[in-house]
Amino acid sequence: MSVLVQQNSKVKLWSKPFILLMTANALLFMVFEMLAPTLPLFVASIGGEASHIGLVTGIFMFSAIFIRPFTGMLTNHFSRKLLLNTGVVVCALSTGLYFLSSNIIVLLLIRIIHGLGFGLATTYFLTVTAERIPKDRMGEGIGYFGVGETIAISMGPIIGISILETFGFENLFLNGMAITLFALFFATFASRKTIKVKNADSNHGKQTLTVKIFEKRAAFPSLLILLVGIAVGSIISFIPLYAVEKEFQLIAWFFTITAIASFFARLISGKLYDKMGPYSVLLPFGIITLTGLLVILLGKNDVHFLIAGALYGLGFGAIFPTLQTWSLSLVKDYEHESAASSFFNSFDIGIGAGSILLGFIAEVYATYKAVYFVAIIALILYLLLTIVHCKKISVNNQIAKTSN
C-alpha cells in the first residue's frame, strides 16, 4: 500500500509553511495560557467551588489524552492538514462558548470538547511541521518550532489577565476565539506538498485502522518525558506556594526568566542534537535541570530563586524538543502521530499524576519542600536511565562494528 509523505529532501528549514505553522502553534498555546490563570476566576464567578477548579483542569487534560491514540487511525481516512484545521476550529469555537456557561456542568462539557480539539491540534501541529523540516535538520527545526510556543506561553497569562481586568470575561473569551481563528488562518495557508512512496510498509493500512494506545518504539523517550513531567508539575503547581513558604518575592520574575532561558536553550539544543545525537543534549541539560531543582530546594533568597529559574528553563527548554524529535525519529513518517501521541500523553500524565502525588506528599509532610525532594528523585532516575541507555547503545554499536 502506498502512502503520502512529505518531499522534504530539497526543502529549506525556514520555508513559508514552516513559519506559518510555527506562528499558528504559538497562537494556539497563547490562548491556552491566557485561560490558565483566568478560568479559575470564571469558575468562581459562576458559583464553582475549589474542587471544581481542579476538575475543570483535569477533565481538559483527560480529553486531550483520550483523543491522541486515535490520531494515527484518523490519518488513514483524512489528510493531516484537514485534521489539524479541525482541531484548531474546535479550540476556537470552544473558547468562544465559555462565556455561555451558566453552570459548572455546561462548563465541563465545553472543556471536554476543547480538550479533544487541543489534543488533535497539538499532535497534528507537530507531525505536519515535521514533514516540512529537512531530515538532517530535524532537531534544529523542532527546536525552532517551539521557540514561538515558548514566547506565547510567557506572554499568554499576562495578556489574559490584562484583558480580563480591563474588559471582563466575555471579551476575554471572544478575543481568545479571535486569536485561535488567526491560528487557523495561518495553518490553512501552510500547504503540504506530498509524493507517493512506492516501497511503503505493507502493514501501514492495518496499523492505522486500529487505535494505537502507545507506540512501543518511542517508549524510552516517552518514559523520560514522563519523569521530566513530574518535575515540571512541581514547578507549575507548587512553585508559587513554595515561594510564599520561603518568603521569596519575585514569583513573576521566576517564570519570566524561565521562559527566556528556555528560549535560548531551544536555539542551541536542536543543532547539538543533529550533530551529536540525543545524549549530547539529554545528559548535560538533565544535570542543569537537576541543579536548578537543587537550588530551589536549598536556596535562601530571591537571587537563588531566580538562578534556579534560569537553570530549570535552560534544562527543560533543551530536553523537551530533544525528546520530541527523538520520538519522531524512531518511527516511519506515516507513524509520526502514534509517536507524538505517546510522547504528549506521557508528558501530560507525568504532570497530572505527578501533581496529584506531589500534592499528597506536601500535605503529609506539611511543607512544599517535600515536593522538590520527589522532583529531584525523578530527575536523578531520568539521568540514570539515560546513562544506562547510552551505554547500552554504545555497546551495541561496538558489537555491530566488530561483526562487520
GIURHU-V87278 format. One record per run of one state. SS is the DSSP state (A for helix, B for strand, O for the rest). FROM is the first residue (numbers start at 0). LEN is the number of residues. Records with the same first field share a line. If there is no record, write none. Layout:
SS->FROM-LEN  FROM-LEN
//
This chain:
O->0-2  6-9  36-2  45-4  68-2  74-5  100-3  131-3  167-1  188-5  197-6  208-7  246-4  276-2  298-3  329-3  365-3  403-1
B->2-4  193-4
A->15-21  38-7  49-19  70-4  79-21  103-28  134-33  168-20  203-5  215-31  250-26  278-20  301-28  332-33  368-35
//
